[in-house]
């Protein structure tokens, strides 16, 4: 992915943008776009009677979106990409706006409260080989499986489920672990949403949900 160079400063608000991105910023933030009900690209496509290629697609149901997501994540981790907010103080007004947005998403079951804080962890299992885990809970469970010689693997298969609050009314779900000898999938779950319950109720295979209480009963060293 081409690196975005933000070397143009907006004379009105002082934010940095690329040369190509500045016109869109001026229209959205300081021009007629302030009263527009949809984004610049979305509004243009609507005018010409077309839709975006990625409408309704997510990293869960489309490999192209997943690849873009992973490329951006690696770009920000390596420092090759930076956001315009870098080294910019966040005002109390902005903090409150972010808090209100998150609260609204949580209320509508469109937000996983721990997702933004979950770290990707590289782990080499004696049973499953090199795997990429999401957070300390999954790491603790992987170590538990290894210590007890329970054969497992990291699932890659996707299972279709329906959920009316998704844009297309459906999505794809992949549990966290698969126990080979037990022929059972395992989901490590902290915060539970309505969407999670839809996934689990429609899952066609044997599925075990392990929550914080169960993790503590297994004497895992997990964060409180």
C-alpha positions in Angstrom: 0.0 0.0 0.0 1.3 3.4 -1.0 2.4 5.6 2.0 0.2 8.6 2.6 2.3 11.7 3.1 0.4 14.4 5.0 2.5 17.6 4.3 -0.3 20.1 3.7 -1.6 22.1 6.6 -5.2 23.4 6.7 -5.1 27.2 7.1 -8.4 27.1 8.9 -8.0 24.3 11.6 -4.3 23.5 11.3 -4.7 19.8 10.7 -2.3 18.0 8.3 -3.5 16.2 5.1 -2.1 15.0 1.9 -2.4 17.1 -1.2 -5.1 14.8 -2.6 -7.0 14.7 0.7 -7.1 18.5 1.4 -10.0 19.3 -1.0 -12.2 16.7 0.6 -11.3 17.9 4.1 -12.1 21.5 3.2 -15.5 20.5 1.7 -16.4 18.2 4.6 -15.2 20.3 7.5 -15.3 23.9 6.3 -17.6 23.9 3.3 -20.9 22.7 2.0 -20.1 19.2 3.2 -20.8 20.2 6.8 -24.6 20.0 6.1 -24.3 17.0 3.9 -26.0 13.9 5.2 -23.4 11.4 3.9 -19.7 11.3 3.2 -18.1 12.9 0.1 -17.5 9.7 -1.8 -20.9 8.2 -0.8 -22.7 11.4 -1.9 -20.9 11.4 -5.2 -21.7 7.7 -5.9 -25.3 8.3 -5.0 -25.5 11.2 -7.5 -24.2 9.0 -10.4 -26.4 6.0 -9.3 -23.6 3.7 -8.1 -22.6 2.1 -4.8 -19.2 1.5 -3.3 -17.5 -1.8 -4.1 -17.1 -2.6 -0.3 -20.7 -1.8 0.7 -21.7 -4.3 3.4 -18.3 -6.0 3.4 -16.2 -6.5 6.5 -13.0 -8.2 7.4 -15.1 -11.1 8.6 -16.8 -11.8 5.3 -14.4 -10.6 2.6 -10.7 -11.4 2.2 -10.0 -8.1 0.3 -11.2 -6.0 3.3 -9.2 -8.3 5.7 -6.1 -7.7 3.7 -6.5 -4.0 3.7 -7.2 -4.1 7.5 -4.0 -6.1 8.1 -1.9 -3.9 5.9 -3.1 -0.8 7.8 -2.4 -2.4 11.2 1.1 -3.4 10.2 1.7 0.1 8.7 0.8 1.9 11.9 2.7 -0.6 14.1 5.9 -0.1 12.0 5.5 3.7 12.0 5.3 3.7 8.2 1.8 5.2 8.5 0.8 7.9 11.0 -2.5 9.5 11.7 -3.0 13.3 11.7 -3.8 13.1 15.4 -0.3 12.0 16.3 1.2 14.4 18.8 -2.0 16.5 18.8 -3.6 17.2 22.2 -7.1 15.8 22.6 -9.6 18.3 23.9 -12.2 17.5 26.6 -14.9 18.2 24.0 -13.4 15.5 21.7 -13.0 13.1 24.5 -16.6 13.5 25.5 -17.7 13.1 21.8 -15.7 9.8 21.6 -17.2 8.6 24.8 -20.7 9.3 23.7 -20.1 7.5 20.3 -18.7 4.4 22.1 -21.6 4.4 24.5 -24.1 4.5 21.7 -22.4 1.7 19.8 -22.4 -0.5 23.0 -26.1 0.3 23.5 -26.9 -0.9 20.0 -24.6 -4.0 20.2 -22.3 -2.7 17.6 -19.2 -2.4 19.7 -16.9 -4.8 21.5 -15.7 -2.9 24.6 -12.4 -4.7 24.9 -11.6 -4.8 21.1 -9.5 -1.6 21.0 -7.3 -2.8 23.9 -6.8 -6.4 22.8 -3.2 -7.1 21.7 -2.1 -9.5 19.1 0.2 -12.1 20.6 2.6 -14.4 18.7 2.7 -17.7 20.5 4.5 -21.0 19.6 2.6 -24.0 20.9 4.1 -27.4 21.2 0.8 -28.8 19.9 -0.5 -26.2 17.4 2.7 -24.6 16.2 3.0 -20.8 15.6 -0.3 -19.0 16.2 -1.5 -15.4 16.4 -3.7 -15.0 19.6 -5.9 -12.1 20.6 -5.1 -11.0 24.2 -4.0 -12.5 27.5 -7.1 -14.6 28.0 -6.5 -16.6 24.7 -2.8 -16.9 25.6 -3.7 -18.3 29.1 -6.1 -20.8 27.5 -3.5 -21.9 24.9 -1.0 -22.5 27.6 -3.5 -24.5 29.5 -4.2 -26.7 26.5 -0.5 -27.2 25.9 0.2 -28.0 29.6 -2.5 -30.6 29.7 -1.6 -32.1 26.3 -5.1 -31.3 24.8 -4.7 -31.3 21.0 -5.9 -28.1 19.5 -5.6 -25.8 16.5 -6.5 -22.3 15.6 -9.6 -22.4 13.3 -9.7 -20.6 10.0 -13.1 -21.9 8.7 -15.9 -19.4 8.7 -19.6 -20.1 9.6 -22.5 -18.1 8.3 -24.9 -16.6 10.7 -27.8 -14.1 10.3 -28.2 -11.0 12.4 -30.6 -8.2 11.3 -28.5 -5.4 12.7 -25.7 -6.1 10.3 -25.9 -4.1 7.0 -26.5 -7.2 4.9 -28.4 -9.1 7.6 -25.7 -11.7 7.9 -22.0 -12.3 8.8 -19.4 -14.9 9.3 -18.0 -16.3 12.5 -14.9 -18.1 13.4 -14.4 -19.4 17.0 -11.1 -19.0 18.9 -10.0 -22.6 19.3 -10.8 -26.1 18.0 -10.2 -29.1 20.3 -9.3 -31.9 18.0 -10.0 -35.1 20.0 -13.3 -33.6 21.4 -14.4 -32.2 18.0 -15.4 -29.1 19.8 -15.0 -25.4 19.1 -14.2 -23.0 21.9 -14.9 -19.3 22.2 -13.1 -17.2 24.9 -15.5 -14.4 25.7 -15.4 -11.4 28.1 -18.1 -8.9 27.1 -21.1 -10.6 25.5 -23.4 -8.8 23.0 -26.6 -9.6 21.2 -24.6 -10.3 18.1 -22.5 -12.9 20.0 -25.7 -14.6 21.1 -26.9 -14.7 17.5 -23.6 -16.4 16.4 -23.7 -19.0 19.1 -27.4 -19.9 18.7 -26.9 -20.6 15.0 -23.5 -22.3 15.2 -23.9 -25.8 13.5 -21.1 -27.5 15.4 -20.4 -28.3 19.1 -19.4 -25.0 20.7 -18.1 -24.3 24.2 -18.2 -20.7 25.6 -15.6 -19.9 28.2 -16.2 -16.7 30.1 -14.3 -15.0 32.9 -15.9 -17.1 35.7 -14.8 -20.3 34.0 -11.3 -19.0 33.3 -11.0 -18.2 37.0 -12.3 -21.6 38.0 -9.5 -23.1 35.9 -7.0 -21.0 38.0 -5.8 -19.0 35.0 -3.8 -15.9 35.7 -6.0 -13.5 33.9 -6.5 -9.7 34.4 -9.5 -8.7 36.5 
